[in-house]
Amino acid sequence: MFKIIKKRMYFFLYMFFFLVVQCAYFNTFYNAEKYFESALSIIQKAPALNDSKIPSNAIDLLDKAILNSNTIVKKYSDSKYVPEAYFLMGVSYFYKESYSSAIENFNLIDLDSFKRPNQLRLWLAYAFLRINDNDQFNKYMNKLVLNDLSNEDKYLYYNIKAESYELENDMSNAYKTYSLAADITALESRKIYLYRKLINISEQSSDLMEKTRFIKLLEEYVVDVNEMRNLKLDWLDSKDRLGHYEDIILEVDDIVDDSNFQSIKAKLMLYKSKAYRKINKLGSAKDLLIDIIDQFSKRDESSEAYYILGDLALSEDFDLDKSKEFFQKSIDEKSRSKYGKKSKLIKNKIENYQELIEDYSYFSENLDIDPVFEDQNSMNIDLPKVDSGILLDSLLFKIGETLYFDFAQIDSALNRYNYILEKYPNSKYKKQLLGIIDYHKNFESFKNDKILLNDNGYDAIQINRDKGLDLPLIDAQLNYYNSLYNDYNDSIALFNVAYIKDNFLYDVYSALKIYNKINKEFKRHPNKDYINTRLNKIQRNVEEAINYYDVKFEICLAFDLIKKDDLDSARQILREIKITRKNSDYKFVNDLIKNIDVYSEIDSVVDSSLISDSLIFKMAEIEYYYFDKKGKSLDRLEDIINNNPNSEYKNQILWMMSKYKNSYNLSTEDNIDYTYIDSSKVDFIDKFEDLDISKIKLYKKRLDEIYFEFDEKD
């Protein structure tokens, strides 16, 4: 009897330990799967980014999935879960973009015995696609029969095929195949992920029609109101770029009173107003702009509304006083906004133009005055030491240029140019004026397009151009080509002037004005493609530079507030900075915000005696490295040492204070145990040595002036 009981006891003990082991590796694998599923959920919910990076919290979860799966492989090598563990590690490494590790883990699985062989082949194909191994990619894809795949596998198959089309730049098939993947999955999260991806790649490919279609498809599944609003604005922007203005008007009418869109109502009204303007319904456009001004104030949108009203008053009515009034109101609404800055620039141009008119009127009525003896400091132009007749000639030409290039008043400019030719037949501007007037008389032929042949039948102007190349100095070449343009109205010589200023003298602003002049006056210029490519590049560079200095300016303001202990205002400015992950300042701005949050939370503790050494040290560390308040920080650190000589932070504190031994009579460097020192930290302020607000303002002003030279796109 006892033996039977003993045998049963052994049996139950064996079963108990067997079940414990079974549960252990089951739970480990279960946790790995859960970590992976959570990571995948985060990845699919994240916006489709240009750099294809996945969120950091998803990476953490993938690492945990790999760790748990690896535990299965190492500790329970005989378990039935080992192939699944290798598979899970492979897919996790794939999402982490460690494709070689993914392939390595997939290859440890016996394909013939694995219960999901098609899925394994798909992931192997996907990994080989990512490392551009087309032979291996095709090897695994060719073994698949689409009709034999489950819907789950078809979803993956379509994604892989679509990406391969994308790599081949076959965007039409890429769109179709990604759409097939979205159609076949029943999971809304996957549909959302794919439509976001399609929006992103269609934008990158400038396929705006497709982009608007994908936005509409995504809207059906979006429940987050903020994303819904952003999608709607993106759709409107794309429609504007396509020139589908009637669609914009109808869409805005449909949603403008919807409660979900009230926070962007002003933006919607602006889109509709600009659409009316584009289809020449100026009355409706103005009415909407007035509605915006009445309903909203001190916002970017109200500043833009005033700017557009000013532009309408200038371009349609040429009412300078009215336009100046609107531009000033745009500045008053929000001077630091994009349109506040543009209003300031155009208002200055109007005032300069009005002063030119006054100067012309003055000298017209006082022809006997020798301008050499006038008080030149009161004038707004350099007065040449010539007779008043030629001075009037120059003034009229400047007035005409302003009308032509700055205000787009072509007819008024041409009237001035014709008057100059009639009144001053020997004007030095004659050839330029004839070229402009000839262009507007006949769009298909240009005076300077005709080849001027010398007596030997050679292109005389080309010969003269070539002579410029023999001049040894850049300045001499520049003067030579300027003369050639002025004498012969030669557009190629003018291009050479722009090219020299751009590439040798680094005078981008002057070059930009000449490039624009060539584009407007010489539509068939042989260097037109180069000019347009260069203008696009300059515009992109200027936009990037403006954004760079805008960020620097905001950081400057925030840092000044930190020094004044106004952390709330500093944090608000930092949070409003528009900055992408690609910007070199992204990490520092976000680190500063996080440290302000931590500092404020600790500082809010009413009873300071409740704050531990660790929190006091954290405050001191933030003051030291981020707030540039060394004195305040070192006082805190000294208090920690004095109150608790054995503090766990002792070595770090002594190391930090060792740089200020003359001010703080503490231990020398010999007392520091460097084993416990974190020397990797760098003063935050050292990262921003260029935070000179006066220089930043100057750079911003110059960049704004350059940017204003680009044709209006609104």
C-alpha positions as CSV (number, residue, x, y, z in Angstrom):
1,M,0.0,0.0,0.0
2,F,2.8,2.4,1.0
3,K,4.6,1.6,-2.3
4,I,1.5,2.4,-4.3
5,I,1.1,5.7,-2.5
6,K,4.8,6.5,-3.0
7,K,4.6,5.8,-6.8
8,R,1.5,8.0,-7.0
9,M,3.3,10.7,-5.2
10,Y,6.3,10.6,-7.6
11,F,3.9,10.6,-10.5
12,F,2.1,13.7,-9.2
13,L,5.4,15.4,-8.4
14,Y,6.6,14.7,-11.9
15,M,3.4,16.0,-13.5
16,F,3.5,19.1,-11.2
17,F,7.1,19.9,-12.3
18,F,6.2,19.1,-15.9
19,L,3.3,21.5,-15.9
20,V,5.3,24.2,-14.1
21,V,7.9,24.0,-16.9
22,Q,5.3,23.9,-19.5
23,C,3.6,27.0,-18.0
24,A,6.9,28.8,-17.7
25,Y,7.8,28.6,-21.3
26,F,4.2,29.1,-22.4
27,N,4.0,32.3,-20.3
28,T,7.4,33.5,-21.6
29,F,6.3,33.0,-25.2
30,Y,2.8,34.5,-24.5
31,N,4.5,37.6,-23.1
32,A,6.7,37.8,-26.2
33,E,3.7,37.7,-28.4
34,K,1.9,40.3,-26.4
35,Y,4.9,42.7,-26.6
36,F,5.1,42.1,-30.3
37,E,1.4,42.8,-30.9
38,S,1.5,46.0,-28.8
39,A,4.5,47.2,-30.8
40,L,2.8,46.4,-34.1
41,S,-0.3,48.3,-32.9
42,I,1.8,51.4,-32.2
43,I,3.6,51.1,-35.5
44,Q,0.3,50.9,-37.4
45,K,-1.1,53.9,-35.6
46,A,1.9,56.1,-36.1
47,P,1.9,58.6,-39.0
48,A,3.8,57.5,-42.1
49,L,7.0,59.4,-41.9
50,N,9.4,60.3,-44.7
51,D,12.3,58.7,-42.8
52,S,10.3,55.5,-42.2
53,K,11.4,55.4,-38.5
54,I,9.1,53.7,-36.0
55,P,8.2,55.2,-32.6
56,S,10.7,54.6,-29.8
57,N,8.1,53.0,-27.5
58,A,7.5,50.4,-30.3
59,I,11.2,49.7,-30.4
60,D,11.2,49.1,-26.6
61,L,8.4,46.6,-27.0
62,L,10.1,44.8,-29.9
63,D,13.2,44.5,-27.8
64,K,11.2,42.9,-25.0
65,A,9.6,40.5,-27.5
66,I,13.1,39.5,-28.7
67,L,14.3,39.1,-25.2
68,N,11.4,36.8,-24.2
69,S,11.7,34.8,-27.4
70,N,15.4,34.4,-26.9
71,T,14.7,33.0,-23.4
72,I,12.5,30.3,-25.0
73,V,15.4,29.4,-27.4
74,K,18.1,29.3,-24.7
75,K,16.3,27.8,-21.7
76,Y,13.7,25.6,-23.4
77,S,15.4,24.5,-26.5
78,D,13.3,21.3,-26.8
79,S,10.0,23.3,-26.6
80,K,7.5,23.2,-29.5
81,Y,7.6,27.0,-29.2
82,V,11.2,27.4,-30.5
83,P,10.3,27.7,-34.2
84,E,7.7,30.3,-33.3
85,A,10.2,32.1,-31.1
86,Y,12.7,32.3,-34.0
87,F,9.9,33.5,-36.3
88,L,8.8,36.2,-33.8
89,M,12.4,37.3,-33.3
90,G,12.8,37.5,-37.1
91,V,9.8,39.7,-37.6
92,S,10.7,41.9,-34.7
93,Y,14.2,42.4,-36.1
94,F,12.6,43.2,-39.4
95,Y,10.5,46.0,-37.9
96,K,13.7,47.3,-36.2
97,E,15.3,47.4,-39.6
98,S,17.9,44.8,-38.7
99,Y,17.2,42.8,-41.8
100,S,20.3,40.5,-41.6
101,S,19.3,39.5,-38.1
102,A,15.8,38.9,-39.3
103,I,17.0,36.6,-42.1
104,E,19.4,34.8,-39.7
105,N,16.5,33.9,-37.4
106,F,14.1,33.0,-40.3
107,N,16.8,30.6,-41.6
108,L,17.0,28.7,-38.3
109,I,13.4,27.5,-38.9
110,D,12.8,24.3,-40.8
111,L,10.6,25.5,-43.7
112,D,9.2,22.0,-44.4
113,S,8.0,21.4,-40.9
114,F,6.9,24.9,-40.0
115,K,3.2,25.2,-39.8
116,R,3.0,28.5,-41.8
117,P,5.5,28.0,-44.6
118,N,4.0,30.6,-46.9
119,Q,4.2,33.2,-44.2
120,L,7.8,32.4,-43.6
121,R,8.6,32.6,-47.3
122,L,6.9,36.0,-47.4
123,W,8.9,37.4,-44.6
124,L,12.1,36.1,-46.1
125,A,11.2,37.7,-49.4
126,Y,10.4,40.9,-47.6
127,A,13.7,41.0,-45.8
128,F,15.7,40.3,-49.0
129,L,13.8,43.0,-50.7
130,R,14.9,45.5,-48.0
131,I,18.5,44.6,-48.5
132,N,18.2,44.8,-52.3
133,D,18.9,41.1,-52.9
134,N,16.6,40.7,-55.9
135,D,17.6,37.1,-56.7
136,Q,16.7,35.8,-53.2
137,F,13.6,38.0,-53.2
138,N,12.3,36.5,-56.5
139,K,13.3,33.0,-55.4
140,Y,10.9,33.1,-52.5
141,M,8.1,35.2,-54.2
142,N,8.1,32.8,-57.2
143,K,7.3,29.8,-54.9
144,L,4.1,31.4,-53.8
145,V,0.7,30.9,-55.5
146,L,-1.6,33.8,-54.7
147,N,-4.8,31.7,-54.7
148,D,-3.3,29.3,-52.2
149,L,-2.6,32.1,-49.7
150,S,-4.9,33.0,-46.8
151,N,-6.2,36.5,-46.5
152,E,-3.7,37.2,-43.8
153,D,-0.9,36.1,-46.1
154,K,-2.4,38.0,-49.1
155,Y,-2.3,41.1,-47.0
156,L,1.5,40.7,-46.5
157,Y,2.0,39.6,-50.1
158,Y,0.3,42.7,-51.5
159,N,2.4,44.9,-49.2
160,I,5.6,43.3,-50.4
161,K,4.6,43.5,-54.1
162,A,3.6,47.1,-53.7
163,E,6.9,48.0,-52.1
164,S,8.8,46.3,-55.0
165,Y,6.8,48.4,-57.5
166,E,7.6,51.5,-55.4
167,L,11.3,50.7,-55.6
168,E,11.0,50.4,-59.4
169,N,9.2,53.8,-59.4
170,D,6.1,52.1,-60.9
171,M,3.8,54.2,-58.8
172,S,0.6,53.3,-60.6
173,N,1.0,49.6,-59.7
174,A,2.2,50.5,-56.3
175,Y,-1.0,52.4,-55.5
176,K,-3.1,49.6,-56.9
177,T,-1.4,46.9,-54.9
178,Y,-1.3,48.8,-51.6
179,S,-5.0,49.4,-52.2
180,L,-5.6,45.7,-52.7
181,A,-3.9,45.1,-49.3
182,A,-6.2,47.6,-47.7
183,D,-9.2,46.0,-49.3
184,I,-8.4,42.5,-48.2
185,T,-7.7,43.2,-44.5
186,A,-10.6,43.4,-42.1
187,L,-8.6,45.3,-39.5
188,E,-9.3,49.1,-39.5
189,S,-5.8,49.8,-38.0
190,R,-4.2,48.2,-41.1
191,K,-6.4,50.2,-43.5
192,I,-5.5,53.4,-41.7
193,Y,-1.8,52.5,-41.8
194,L,-1.9,51.8,-45.5
195,Y,-3.9,54.9,-46.5
196,R,-1.5,57.0,-44.5
197,K,1.3,55.4,-46.4
198,L,-0.4,56.0,-49.7
199,I,-0.9,59.6,-48.9
200,N,2.7,60.0,-48.0
201,I,4.1,58.3,-51.1
202,S,1.7,60.1,-53.4
203,E,2.8,63.4,-52.0
204,Q,6.4,62.5,-52.5
205,S,5.6,61.5,-56.1
206,S,3.6,64.8,-56.6
207,D,0.6,62.7,-57.5
208,L,-1.9,65.1,-56.0
209,M,-5.0,63.6,-57.7
210,E,-4.1,60.3,-56.1
211,K,-3.3,61.9,-52.8
212,T,-6.7,63.6,-52.5
213,R,-8.4,60.3,-53.3
214,F,-6.4,58.5,-50.5
215,I,-7.2,61.3,-48.0
216,K,-10.9,60.7,-48.7
217,L,-10.5,57.0,-48.1
218,L,-8.6,57.6,-44.9
219,E,-11.3,60.0,-43.6
220,E,-13.8,57.2,-43.4
221,Y,-11.8,55.5,-40.6
222,V,-10.3,58.4,-38.7
223,V,-12.0,59.1,-35.3
224,D,-9.4,61.5,-33.9
225,V,-10.7,65.0,-34.4
226,N,-7.3,66.6,-34.7
227,E,-6.2,64.2,-37.4
228,M,-9.5,64.7,-39.1
229,R,-8.8,68.5,-39.3
230,N,-5.3,68.0,-40.5
231,L,-6.5,65.7,-43.2
232,K,-9.1,68.2,-44.4
233,L,-6.5,71.0,-44.6
234,D,-4.1,68.7,-46.5
235,W,-6.9,67.8,-48.9
236,L,-7.7,71.5,-49.4
237,D,-4.1,72.4,-50.0
238,S,-3.7,69.6,-52.6
239,K,-6.9,70.8,-54.4
240,D,-5.5,74.3,-54.4
241,R,-2.3,73.1,-56.0
242,L,-4.3,71.2,-58.6
243,G,-6.4,74.3,-59.4
244,H,-9.7,72.6,-58.4
245,Y,-11.1,75.7,-56.9
246,E,-14.8,74.8,-57.2
247,D,-14.1,71.6,-55.2
248,I,-12.6,73.7,-52.5
249,I,-15.6,76.0,-52.3
250,L,-18.1,73.1,-52.1
251,E,-16.0,71.3,-49.5
252,V,-15.7,74.3,-47.2
253,D,-19.4,75.0,-47.5
254,D,-20.1,71.5,-46.5
255,I,-18.0,71.5,-43.3
256,V,-17.5,75.1,-42.2
257,D,-20.3,75.0,-39.6
258,D,-19.5,71.4,-38.4
259,S,-18.6,71.5,-34.7
260,N,-15.5,69.3,-35.4
261,F,-14.0,72.0,-37.6
262,Q,-14.6,75.2,-35.6
263,S,-11.0,75.4,-34.4
264,I,-9.9,75.7,-38.1
265,K,-12.9,77.7,-39.3
266,A,-10.7,80.7,-40.2
267,K,-8.3,78.5,-42.2
268,L,-11.3,77.0,-44.1
269,M,-12.7,80.5,-44.9
270,L,-9.2,81.5,-46.2
271,Y,-9.1,78.6,-48.5
272,K,-12.5,79.4,-49.8
273,S,-11.7,83.1,-50.2
274,K,-8.5,82.4,-52.1
275,A,-10.4,79.9,-54.3
276,Y,-12.9,82.7,-55.2
277,R,-10.0,85.0,-56.1
278,K,-8.5,82.4,-58.4
279,I,-11.8,82.1,-60.3
280,N,-12.0,85.9,-60.4
281,K,-15.0,86.2,-58.1
282,L,-13.3,89.1,-56.3
283,G,-16.4,90.4,-54.5
284,S,-17.1,87.1,-52.9
285,A,-13.4,86.8,-52.0
286,K,-13.4,90.2,-50.3
287,D,-16.6,89.5,-48.4
288,L,-15.2,86.3,-46.9
289,L,-12.0,88.1,-45.9
290,I,-14.0,90.8,-44.1
291,D,-15.9,88.0,-42.3
292,I,-12.6,86.5,-41.1
293,I,-11.5,89.9,-39.8
294,D,-14.8,90.4,-38.0
295,Q,-14.8,86.9,-36.4
296,F,-11.1,86.5,-35.6
297,S,-8.4,88.7,-34.3
298,K,-4.7,88.5,-33.4
299,R,-4.3,85.3,-35.3
300,D,-2.2,84.2,-38.3
301,E,-5.4,83.9,-40.3
302,S,-6.5,87.5,-39.6
303,S,-3.1,88.7,-40.5
304,E,-3.2,86.8,-43.8
305,A,-6.7,88.1,-44.5
306,Y,-5.5,91.7,-44.2
307,Y,-2.5,90.9,-46.3
308,I,-4.7,89.5,-49.1
309,L,-7.0,92.6,-48.9
310,G,-3.9,94.8,-49.2
311,D,-2.7,92.7,-52.2
312,L,-6.2,93.1,-53.9
313,A,-6.2,96.8,-53.3
314,L,-2.7,97.0,-54.8
315,S,-3.1,94.6,-57.8
316,E,-6.7,95.2,-58.7
317,D,-7.3,98.8,-57.8
318,F,-3.8,100.1,-57.4
319,D,-5.0,102.1,-54.4
320,L,-1.7,102.6,-52.6
321,D,-3.1,104.3,-49.6
322,K,-5.7,101.6,-49.0
323,S,-3.3,98.8,-49.6
324,K,-0.8,100.4,-47.1
325,E,-3.6,100.6,-44.6
326,F,-4.4,96.9,-45.0
327,F,-0.7,95.9,-44.9
328,Q,-0.3,97.9,-41.7
329,K,-3.3,96.1,-40.1
330,S,-1.8,92.8,-41.1
331,I,1.4,93.8,-39.3
332,D,-0.6,94.9,-36.2
333,E,-2.5,91.6,-36.1
334,K,0.6,89.5,-35.9
335,S,3.9,91.1,-36.8
336,R,5.9,87.9,-36.5
337,S,3.6,85.8,-38.7
338,K,4.5,84.9,-42.3
339,Y,2.1,87.5,-43.6
340,G,2.9,90.1,-41.1
341,K,6.5,90.0,-42.4
342,K,5.4,90.0,-46.0
343,S,3.1,93.0,-45.3
344,K,6.0,94.9,-43.8
345,L,8.2,94.3,-46.9
346,I,5.5,95.3,-49.5
347,K,4.5,98.3,-47.4
348,N,8.1,99.5,-47.5
349,K,8.2,99.0,-51.3
350,I,5.0,101.1,-51.6
351,E,6.6,103.9,-49.5
352,N,9.8,103.8,-51.5
353,Y,7.7,104.0,-54.7
354,Q,5.7,107.0,-53.4
355,E,9.0,108.7,-52.5
356,L,10.2,108.1,-56.0
357,I,7.1,109.8,-57.3
358,E,7.7,112.7,-55.0
359,D,11.3,113.0,-56.2
360,Y,10.2,112.9,-59.8
361,S,7.6,115.5,-59.3
362,Y,10.0,117.8,-57.4
363,F,12.7,117.7,-60.2
364,S,10.1,118.0,-62.9
365,E,9.0,121.3,-61.4
366,N,12.6,122.4,-60.7
367,L,14.5,121.6,-63.9
368,D,17.0,124.3,-63.3
369,I,18.2,122.8,-60.0
370,D,21.6,121.1,-60.3
371,P,21.1,118.0,-58.2
372,V,24.8,117.9,-57.3
373,F,24.2,120.7,-54.8
374,E,21.1,119.4,-53.3
375,D,21.1,117.8,-49.8
376,Q,21.4,114.2,-50.9
377,N,20.8,112.9,-47.4
378,S,17.1,113.8,-47.8
379,M,16.8,111.7,-51.0
380,N,16.0,108.0,-51.2
381,I,18.1,107.4,-54.3
382,D,21.7,108.1,-55.3
383,L,21.6,111.3,-57.4
384,P,24.0,111.1,-60.4
385,K,26.2,114.1,-61.1
386,V,24.5,114.9,-64.4
387,D,21.8,117.3,-65.6
388,S,18.3,117.1,-64.4
389,G,17.0,115.6,-67.6
390,I,19.0,112.5,-67.2
391,L,18.0,112.3,-63.5
392,L,14.4,112.3,-64.5
393,D,15.1,109.6,-67.0
394,S,16.6,107.4,-64.2
395,L,13.7,108.2,-61.8
396,L,11.1,107.2,-64.4
397,F,13.0,104.0,-65.1
398,K,13.0,103.1,-61.4
399,I,9.3,103.9,-61.2
400,G,8.6,101.7,-64.2
401,E,10.7,98.9,-62.7
402,T,8.8,99.0,-59.4
403,L,5.5,99.0,-61.2
404,Y,6.6,96.1,-63.4
405,F,8.4,93.8,-61.0
406,D,7.0,94.7,-57.5
407,F,3.4,95.6,-58.2
408,A,2.7,93.7,-61.5
409,Q,1.2,96.8,-63.0
410,I,2.4,96.0,-66.5
411,D,0.3,98.5,-68.4
412,S,1.3,101.4,-66.2
413,A,5.0,100.3,-66.4
414,L,4.8,100.2,-70.2
415,N,3.3,103.6,-70.3
416,R,6.3,104.9,-68.3
417,Y,8.7,103.1,-70.6
418,N,7.1,104.5,-73.8
419,Y,7.2,108.0,-72.2
420,I,10.9,107.6,-71.6
421,L,11.6,106.6,-75.2
422,E,9.5,109.5,-76.4
423,K,10.9,112.1,-74.0
424,Y,14.5,110.9,-73.9
425,P,15.3,109.2,-77.2
426,N,19.0,108.9,-76.2
427,S,18.3,107.2,-72.9
428,K,20.8,104.7,-71.7
429,Y,17.9,102.4,-71.0
430,K,16.6,102.5,-74.6
431,K,17.7,99.0,-75.6
432,Q,16.3,97.4,-72.5
433,L,13.0,99.3,-72.8
434,L,12.6,98.3,-76.5
435,G,13.1,94.7,-75.6
436,I,10.4,94.8,-72.9
437,I,8.0,96.7,-75.1
438,D,8.7,94.4,-78.0
439,Y,8.0,91.3,-75.9
440,H,4.6,92.6,-74.9
441,K,3.7,93.5,-78.5
442,N,4.7,90.0,-79.8
443,F,5.0,87.1,-77.4
444,E,6.5,84.9,-80.0
445,S,9.5,87.0,-81.1
446,F,12.1,88.9,-79.2
447,K,14.4,91.5,-80.5
448,N,17.4,89.9,-78.7
449,D,16.6,86.5,-80.2
450,K,17.8,87.7,-83.6
451,I,21.4,87.0,-84.3
452,L,23.5,90.2,-85.0
453,L,26.0,89.3,-87.8
454,N,29.2,91.2,-88.5
455,D,30.6,91.8,-92.0
456,N,32.1,88.4,-92.1
457,G,28.9,86.6,-91.3
458,Y,29.7,85.7,-87.7
459,D,27.6,86.3,-84.6
460,A,29.0,89.5,-83.4
461,I,27.4,89.4,-80.0
462,Q,28.7,85.8,-79.4
463,I,32.2,87.0,-80.3
464,N,31.9,89.8,-77.8
465,R,30.6,87.4,-75.1
466,D,33.6,85.2,-75.6
467,K,35.9,88.2,-75.0
468,G,34.6,88.5,-71.5
469,L,36.0,85.0,-70.7
470,D,39.5,86.3,-71.4
471,L,39.3,89.0,-68.7
472,P,41.5,87.9,-65.7
473,L,39.4,89.4,-62.9
474,I,35.8,88.5,-61.9
475,D,34.9,92.2,-61.4
476,A,36.1,93.0,-64.9
477,Q,34.0,90.2,-66.4
478,L,31.0,91.4,-64.4
479,N,31.4,94.9,-65.7
480,Y,32.0,93.7,-69.2
481,Y,28.8,91.6,-69.4
482,N,26.8,94.4,-67.8
483,S,27.9,96.7,-70.6
484,L,27.1,94.1,-73.2
485,Y,23.6,93.7,-71.9
486,N,23.1,97.5,-71.6
487,D,24.4,98.1,-75.2
488,Y,22.7,95.1,-77.0
489,N,20.0,94.0,-74.6
490,D,21.7,90.6,-74.8
491,S,19.9,88.2,-72.4
492,I,22.8,85.7,-72.3
493,A,25.1,88.5,-71.1
494,L,22.6,89.3,-68.5
495,F,22.5,85.6,-67.5
496,N,26.3,85.7,-67.2
497,V,26.0,88.6,-64.8
498,A,23.6,86.6,-62.6
499,Y,25.8,83.5,-62.8
500,I,28.9,85.4,-61.7
501,K,27.0,87.1,-58.8
502,D,25.5,83.8,-57.7
503,N,28.5,81.4,-58.0
504,F,31.6,83.6,-57.6
505,L,30.5,86.6,-55.6
506,Y,27.8,84.8,-53.5
507,D,25.4,87.6,-53.9
508,V,22.3,85.4,-54.1
509,Y,19.9,88.3,-53.6
510,S,21.1,90.2,-56.7
511,A,21.4,87.0,-58.7
512,L,17.8,86.1,-57.8
513,K,16.4,89.4,-59.0
514,I,18.2,89.0,-62.4
515,Y,17.1,85.4,-62.8
516,N,13.5,86.5,-62.2
517,K,14.0,89.4,-64.6
518,I,15.2,87.0,-67.3
519,N,12.2,84.7,-66.7
520,K,9.8,87.5,-67.1
521,E,11.4,89.3,-70.1
522,F,13.0,86.5,-72.0
523,K,10.5,83.6,-72.1
524,R,12.6,81.5,-74.6
525,H,16.0,82.0,-72.9
526,P,18.4,79.1,-73.7
527,N,19.3,78.8,-70.0
528,K,15.7,78.7,-68.8
529,D,15.9,75.2,-67.4
530,Y,19.0,76.0,-65.4
531,I,17.4,79.2,-64.1
532,N,14.3,77.5,-62.9
533,T,16.3,74.7,-61.3
534,R,18.5,77.2,-59.5
535,L,15.5,79.3,-58.4
536,N,13.8,76.2,-56.9
537,K,17.0,75.3,-55.1
538,I,17.5,78.8,-53.8
539,Q,13.9,78.9,-52.6
540,R,14.3,75.6,-50.8
541,N,17.5,76.7,-49.2
542,V,16.0,80.0,-48.1
543,E,12.9,78.3,-46.7
544,E,15.2,75.9,-44.7
545,A,17.3,78.8,-43.5
546,I,14.3,80.9,-42.5
547,N,13.0,77.9,-40.5
548,Y,16.4,77.4,-39.0
549,Y,16.7,81.0,-37.7
550,D,13.0,81.0,-36.7
551,V,13.8,78.1,-34.4
552,K,17.0,79.8,-33.1
553,F,15.0,82.9,-32.5
554,E,12.4,81.1,-30.5
555,I,15.0,79.2,-28.5
556,C,16.7,82.5,-27.8
557,L,13.4,84.0,-26.4
558,A,12.8,80.9,-24.3
559,F,16.3,80.8,-22.9
560,D,16.0,84.5,-21.9
561,L,12.8,83.6,-20.0
562,I,14.4,80.7,-18.3
563,K,17.1,83.0,-17.0
564,K,14.3,85.2,-15.6
565,D,12.7,82.2,-13.9
566,D,9.6,82.4,-16.1
567,L,9.6,78.7,-16.9
568,D,5.9,78.6,-17.9
569,S,6.3,81.1,-20.6
570,A,9.5,79.5,-21.8
571,R,7.9,76.1,-22.0
572,Q,4.9,77.6,-24.0
573,I,7.3,79.1,-26.6
574,L,9.3,75.9,-26.9
575,R,6.1,73.8,-27.4
576,E,4.9,76.1,-30.2
577,I,8.2,75.8,-32.1
578,K,7.5,74.1,-35.4
579,I,10.4,71.6,-35.7
580,T,10.8,68.2,-37.3
581,R,12.9,65.3,-36.2
582,K,15.3,66.0,-39.0
583,N,16.2,69.4,-37.5
584,S,19.4,69.3,-35.5
585,D,17.8,71.2,-32.7
586,Y,14.9,68.8,-32.3
587,K,16.4,66.7,-29.5
588,F,17.6,69.8,-27.6
589,V,14.3,71.6,-27.7
590,N,12.5,68.5,-26.5
591,D,15.1,67.8,-23.8
592,L,14.7,71.3,-22.6
593,I,10.9,71.0,-22.4
594,K,11.2,67.7,-20.5
595,N,13.7,69.2,-18.0
596,I,11.5,72.3,-17.5
597,D,8.6,69.9,-16.7
598,V,10.7,67.8,-14.2
599,Y,12.2,70.9,-12.6
600,S,8.7,72.6,-12.2
601,E,7.2,69.4,-10.7
602,I,10.0,69.1,-8.1
603,D,9.9,72.9,-7.4
604,S,6.1,72.7,-6.8
605,V,6.6,70.6,-3.6
606,V,5.4,72.9,-0.8
607,D,7.5,71.4,2.0
608,S,11.2,71.5,0.8
609,S,12.2,69.2,3.7
610,L,10.3,66.4,1.9
611,I,12.6,66.6,-1.1
612,S,15.2,63.9,-1.2
613,D,18.9,64.2,-2.1
614,S,18.1,62.7,-5.5
615,L,15.5,65.3,-6.4
616,I,17.6,68.2,-5.1
617,F,20.5,66.8,-7.2
618,K,18.2,66.6,-10.2
619,M,17.2,70.2,-9.8
620,A,20.8,71.3,-9.5
621,E,21.8,69.2,-12.5
622,I,19.1,70.8,-14.6
623,E,20.2,74.3,-13.5
624,Y,23.8,73.4,-14.2
625,Y,23.4,71.8,-17.6
626,Y,20.2,73.2,-19.0
627,F,19.4,76.6,-17.4
628,D,23.0,78.0,-17.4
629,K,22.6,78.9,-13.7
630,K,25.9,77.5,-12.4
631,G,25.9,79.6,-9.2
632,K,22.4,78.5,-8.1
633,S,23.2,74.9,-9.0
634,L,26.5,74.8,-7.1
635,D,24.9,76.2,-4.0
636,R,22.4,73.3,-4.0
637,L,25.2,70.8,-4.6
638,E,27.2,72.3,-1.7
639,D,24.2,71.9,0.6
640,I,23.9,68.2,-0.4
641,I,27.5,67.6,0.6
642,N,27.4,69.6,3.8
643,N,24.1,68.0,4.9
644,N,25.0,64.5,3.8
645,P,28.8,63.9,3.3
646,N,28.1,60.2,2.3
647,S,25.5,61.1,-0.3
648,E,25.4,58.6,-3.2
649,Y,25.9,61.7,-5.5
650,K,29.1,62.8,-3.7
651,N,31.5,61.9,-6.5
652,Q,29.4,63.4,-9.2
653,I,29.0,66.6,-7.2
654,L,32.7,66.9,-6.4
655,W,33.5,66.4,-10.1
656,M,31.0,69.1,-11.2
657,M,32.3,71.5,-8.5
658,S,36.0,70.8,-9.2
659,K,35.8,73.2,-12.1
660,Y,35.0,75.9,-9.7
661,K,37.6,75.1,-6.9
662,N,38.5,78.8,-6.5
663,S,34.9,79.6,-5.6
664,Y,34.1,76.5,-3.6
665,N,36.5,75.3,-1.0
666,L,35.7,71.6,-1.2
667,S,37.6,68.5,-1.9
668,T,40.2,68.4,-4.7
669,E,40.0,66.1,-7.7
670,D,42.1,63.6,-5.8
671,N,39.1,62.8,-3.6
672,I,36.9,61.9,-6.6
673,D,36.2,58.3,-7.4
674,Y,35.8,58.5,-11.2
675,T,34.2,55.0,-11.3
676,Y,31.0,56.7,-10.3
677,I,31.2,59.7,-12.6
678,D,29.0,60.3,-15.6
679,S,31.1,62.6,-17.7
680,S,29.0,62.3,-20.9
681,K,26.8,65.3,-20.0
682,V,27.4,68.5,-22.0
683,D,26.2,72.0,-21.1
684,F,23.0,72.7,-23.0
685,I,24.1,76.3,-23.7
686,D,27.3,75.0,-25.4
687,K,25.1,73.5,-28.1
688,F,23.7,77.0,-28.9
689,E,26.8,79.2,-29.0
690,D,25.2,81.0,-32.0
691,L,22.3,82.3,-29.9
692,D,23.0,86.0,-30.6
693,I,19.6,87.5,-31.0
694,S,20.8,90.7,-32.8
695,K,22.6,88.6,-35.4
696,I,19.6,86.2,-35.7
697,K,17.3,89.2,-36.3
698,L,19.6,90.5,-39.0
699,Y,19.8,87.2,-40.8
700,K,16.1,86.8,-40.6
701,K,15.6,90.2,-42.1
702,R,17.9,89.4,-45.0
703,L,16.3,86.1,-45.6
704,D,12.8,87.6,-45.6
705,E,13.9,90.1,-48.3
706,I,15.3,87.3,-50.4
707,Y,12.2,85.2,-50.0
708,F,9.9,88.0,-51.0
709,E,11.6,88.1,-54.4
710,F,10.0,84.8,-55.3
711,D,6.7,84.9,-57.2
712,E,3.6,84.8,-55.1
713,K,2.1,81.3,-54.9
714,D,-1.0,82.2,-53.0
